[in-house]
């Protein structure tokens, strides 16, 4: 099972939903209470299902204009992920698109810009995956198929970029492989 540590708390990724499962929600909640201004709290609040709080924190972090384009892209990606979990797929995809643009504003050939762009692609793939499932459930098979195809493209791009960049963190590569494998399963 693919996993990582968030503020010292183990988190695993569900193979079917591609969503995070927090092993010790109380510990992560305590961390968020102690670090409300830390931008990572947006992702942690989302993983805890505290979506309204996460959205407020994300919007607040984006209002800080003094950050570089790459920092804004990271924060925008976190916000987009919250919107995705709230079911606001179109808004989430717009934020992912803006984050993708921001990754190239400083130096489109920089390894950090490309690594961040790969992350944006992977998260956008997961958003389109959720959106495709919702479209299928709503009786829109054509929309679902189009979203699924776009999600697959993004997941493939993310993995190829990470492998080409020589990503050293196996958990990052495992997460990309897991996302692609889930999308290829289709059902």
N, C-alpha and C positions, 0 to 999 in steps of 0.2 A: 504494500500500500504506500502511495506517495504521501510524504508529509514534510513538515518543517516546524520550526519553533517560532512562536510569536510572543515576544516579551517573556520568554522562558517557559511558555506553555506549549505543549505539543498539539499540533493541528494536523489532521489528515485530510486528504481529498477523496471524496466519495467517487467511486468509479462510474456510477450511473448518472448522478446529478452534476458532477464536477464542482460541487460546493464543499466548502470547508466544514470540518467537524472539529469543534474545540473540545479537547479532552478534559479541561478543568475550567469551565465557564466562570466560576466564582473568582478564580485567580486572575483571569483576564479582565473581568469586570473591575476588580480592585485596581489593577494596573491602569485601566482607563480613568478611574476616579482620581488616581494620584497623578496622572499625566494628561489632563484634559486638553492642553495646548499642543501636545505632540501630534504631528500630522498622521502618524501611524494609527492613532486612536480611531480615525475614520474607518480604516479597514477592520480594526478589531471590534468596533461597535457593530459594524455590518455583520461580521461573523457571528456575533452574539445575538443577531436578530433585532437590534435596537436601531432600526432603520431611520426613524425620524431624527434621532440624536445624531446619527452618522451623517445624514444629509445636511443638517445645520452646521456641524463641524466642518464638513467638506466645503460648503459655500463660504464659510468664514475663512478657511485657509486659502481659497482662491481669490479672496478680496485683497490679500496682501500682495500688492503690485511690485514690491521690491525684489521678487525672486526671478531667477533666470528662466528662460524658456523651458529648459529640461525639468526644473523643479516644478514649474506650473504644469507640465505634461504629466508628471507623476501624480500630482494632486488632482488634476482633472481626471486621470484614469481611476483614481480611488472614488471620486464623485460619480463617475459614470457607472462604476461597479455597484454603488449604492442604488442609483436609478434603476439599474438592471434588476436588482433584487426587489425593488418596489414595483416592478412590472412596467416601468416607463421605458420600454425598449427603444422607441424612436429617439427620445431625449438622450438615452444612454449612448446610442450609436452616434448621435451628433457630437456628444462630448468625447467619445473615443476618436472620432474623426479629427476633432480639433487637437486632441492630444497628439495624434499621429503627425499633424502639421507642425506642432510645436517642437517635436523631437528633431526636426531638421532646420530649425531657425538659427541655431548657433553654428553648427558644423555638421552637415549631413553625412560626412565621411568619418566622423569621430566614432570610435568603438562604443563610447557611452551612449551616444545618440542612437546608434543602431541597436544596441542592447535594449534600450528603452523602447524603441519602435517595435522590436520583437515582442516585448511584454505587452504593449498596447494591442498588437495583432492577436496575441493569445487571449487577452481579456475580451477583446471584441468578438473573437470566435465563440467564447463562452456565452456572451450576451446574445449573439445570433442563434446559438444553440437553444437557449431558453426561449427566445422569441419564436423560433421554429416550432418548438413543442407547444407553445401557447397558440400559435396559428393553427397547428394541426388539431388541437383540442377544440378550437373555435370553428372547425369545419372549413378551413381555408388551405387545402392541400397544395395548391400552386404557390401560394405565399410561403408556406412551410418549406417546400422543396427549394425555392429560390434562396431562402435564408439559410437552409442547411448547406447548400452549395457554397454560399459566401462564407459561412463558418468554416467549412473544410478548407477553402482557399486561405483564410487567415491562419488557421492552425498549421497548415503546411508551411506557409511563409515564416511563421514564428519559429518553428523547429529548424528549418533550413538556415535561417539567419543565426540562430543560436549555435548551431553546429559549425557554421562557417566562421563565426567569431571565435570559435574555440572555447566556448563556455566551459568553465572548470567546475562549476557547482552542479553535481549530478542531480540534486533535487530539482533544480530548474529544468534541466533536460528531461528528467523523468516526468515532470509536470506537463511539459510540452508533448511528450510522447503519449502520456495518458489522455490528454485532450484530443489529440489526433486519433488515437485508437477508439475513443468513445464515439467520436463523430463518424468514423468509418463503420462502426457497428450499426449505425442508423436507427435501430429500433430501441 
